[in-house]
Amino acid sequence: MIAPHGRPHHQPHPLGARLRGAAGWLPGALTLGNVLAGFAAIIMASQGRLGVAALLVLGAFALDGLDGRIARMTGTTSEFGEQLDSIADGISFAVAPALFAFFAGLDGLHRIGWATAFLFTACGVIRLARFSAGMQDPRFFIGLPSPTAAAIAVCPALLTEGERIPPEFVPLYAALVALAGLLMVSKIRFRSFKDLRFGRRPYRVLAVWALVLAGFVALLEWMVPAMIAAYVLSPIADAVLRRRAGLPPAAARDYDRHGSVPAGGSHDERA
């Protein structure tokens, strides 16, 4: 086809147009998948299918990481998407793990079990509200991310092969769930790894990734708890390394939506 001024008129490639159109709804579709996984986890846990429920929460974890990343890559981020994601996270990483913990053994503690499950839920929604209301240093999360806290609550089901927590370990499990909830609203800094760079030798990264995959294949029930434990303990390792390097401890500050810090704060927050 020839354009009016004699220049060839290029028709847009059908596949490219479809991909660009899909970019607009794909992040939202993944977020709804997150909601579905959290909702299904609640139903599975109430039916005693704890192994399936744990995998669903971990699946929601993966979907939560994908939707935001795809939205940023495709330039389709929006206020609506952020609010939808926050509500979805409240279901999958605050309500679902708390009910999972209750059905997995906290119900045996009666009112203490109710209180522990509620504490986790409350801390989860507070964590999400604080994250939505403020902009943090992109290199760090202030407080334990809610997906990680949710994984802490459900991972014991991997070790028990989907069975309820043995009665003698229920008090310890309750303390673990409560600790995960309180870490979400703490001022402890956890690395986001958004500034991670792999350099020009990707084969090393691929080798490490192959090692991780092999670990998942061989010892799935131990690899997930081990990786979560390493992440939760990472602020301690970071503090030790900073002390050995002679660097001052990094202060935890929240940023507001416009990128400014509270009165008395500073943008120059070195880590």
N, C-alpha and C positions, 0 to 999 in steps of 0.2 A: 504494500500500500504506500502511495506517495502522499506526503503532506501537502497542504495548499501552497507552500513556498518552494516546492520542489525537493524538499529534504525527505529522506525515507522515514516513514513512521513505523517505529518499532512497537510491536504488540508485546505487552508484558508476558513473561513466561508463566503459563498456568500453574506449574508446580511452585514457582517462587511466590506467586500471589497467594496461593493457598497456605504456604508456610508462614508468610507474613500475617495472614488473617488468623492462623492458628495461634500465633504468638500472643494475641490479645486475650484469648480465653484459656490457654493452657495453664498458666499459673493458678487461675481461679479453680480450674478443674482439679489440679493437684491438691489445692487447699480443701476442696470438698472431699477428695479422697482421704485426706487427713481426718476430717470430721467422721467419715464413714468408718475408718479404722478405729477411732476412739469410741464411737458408739457401739460398734461390734464387739470391742474389747469389754465393754461394760456388760453386754448380754452374755458373752462367753464366760466371763468371770462369775456372773450370777448363777450360771448353770454348772459351775465347778470345772469348766474346761480352761484351767489356768494356763497351761502351756500355750494354747492357741491365743488366749487373751494377751499373754506377754509378747508373743510375736506380733500381734496386731499393734500394740503400743510402740514396739520398736519399728514397725513399718510406718506408723504415723511420724515417728522421729525422722525417718528417711525422707518421707514426703515433705515434711516441714522444711528440711534443708534444700530440697529441690525447687519448691515453688518460688521462694524469694530469689534464689540464684537465677532461675530462668527469667523471672520478671526483670531483674537488673540487666541480664545479658541482652534481652530483647527490647529494653527501654519501655516496658509496659507497666511500670510501677504506678500506683495510684493510691489516693487516700482510702478509697473503697476497698482496695485489695489489702491494705494494711489493717483496716478494721476487721475485715473478714478473717484474715490470718490470725489476729489476736483472739477473736471469739473461738475459732477452731482450736487454737492452742489451749484455751481454757477448758474445752471439753476433753481433748486428748491427753493433756499433760498436767491437768489439775484435778478434774473430776474422775476421769477413768482410772488413773493410777491409785487414787485414794480408795475408790470402791473395790478395785482389784485387791489392794492390801487388806481391806476389811473382809472380803470373801476368802482371802488366802489364809487368814488366821487371826486377824485383829478382832473378829467377832467373838472370839473366845475370851477376850479381855473385857467384854461388856462395855461399860461406860468409858473406860480408858481407851478401848478400841475405837469407839465412836469419836472420842475427843481427838485421838491421834489422826484418824482419817480426815476429820474436819480441819485440823491444824494444817495438814498437807494441802488440802484444797484451798484454804484461805491464803496461805503463803503463796501458792501457785498463782492465784488471780491477782494478788497484790504485786507479785513479781512482774506479771504481764502488764498490769496497769502502769507500773513505774517505767517499764521499758517503752510503752506506747507514749507516755507523757514526756519523756526526755530523750535526748540524743547523747549517746555515750561515746567515749573514745573508741573509735572503730576497732582498735587493736585488742580491746578487752570487753568482757561482760562484767558488769558490777553485780555480784551475786551469781550463784550457780544457775545456768540456763535451765528453764523448766523442762525441756526435753531430756536433759541429762538427769535431773531429779526424778522424772518419771521412769527412766530406765533403771535407776537405783531401786525404785519401789517394786518393779516387776522382775528384775533379774534373778532373785532367789528362786522363782518358779523354774528357771532353766536348770538350776542346780538340783532341784527336787524332782526334775523330770515331769513337771506339771502337777505334782501333788501338793496338798496343803502344807504349810510350814509345820514341822513337828512341834507339838505343844511346848516342849522344853526350850525351843528357840523363839517362840512367839514374843516374849518380852524383849529379846535382843532385836528382833525384826521391827517391833514397834519403835524402839529407840532409833533404829536406822531410818525408818520412814520419817520420824519427827526431825531427825538431824537433816535429812535431805530437804524437808520443807523449810527449816530455819536457814539453811545455806542459801536458799533462793532469795531471801530478803536480807542477806548479810551485805556487808561492804567489801567482801573479799573479791579480788580481781581474778578472773579466769580468762585466759587467752582465747580470743576468737579465731586466731589463725587466718584472719582475712588478709594479713600482710605477709603471709607465707609465700616465699619465692623459691622455685625449684632449680633455678640456674639453667645452664646450657647443657646439662648432662642428664636428660630425662631417664636414661637407662638405670640410674641409681634409684630414682623414685619408683620406677617400674619393678625393680628387684625387691624393694621394701614392700610394695603393694602385693607382689606375688607371695612374699613371706606371710603377710597378714591374711591373704586369702587361704593359704595352706593351713594356717592356724585355725581359721574359721571352719574349714572342712574337717580337720582332725578333732578339734576341741571347741565346738561352738559354745557349749554350755559354760566353758571357762574363759574363752576369749573375750566375750562381751563384758562380763563383770571385771576382768582384768583391765581392759581398756578404760572402762568407766572409773575404776579405782585410781588408775594412773592419772586421769584427767582431774579428778577431785583433789588428788594430792599434789598436782602440778604447782599451785601457788607456793607451797612449802619449798619445792625444789627451786622455783624461781627466786624466792627470797634468799635461799642459801647461796645461789650463784651470784646474786647481786652483792651479797655481803662479801663473798670472796673476791669479787671484782672491785670492791671499795665503793660501790654505788649506794646512794641513799635509798631506803625503801620507797616505792612508788605509792603516792597517796591516791585513794579512790575518790573520784568526784563524779557526780552526775552532771550532764550538760542539758540545757533546755532545748526546746525544739529549734531555736534559731542558732544553735551552736555556741551560745555563750554559757559560761559557768556561773554558779551562784556567787553572791557577793563575797569578796575575799578570795575567789578562786582565780585560776589562770589557765589559759589555753595551753601554755607550754608545760604539758604534763609528760615528762620523760619517763620511759619505762626501761 
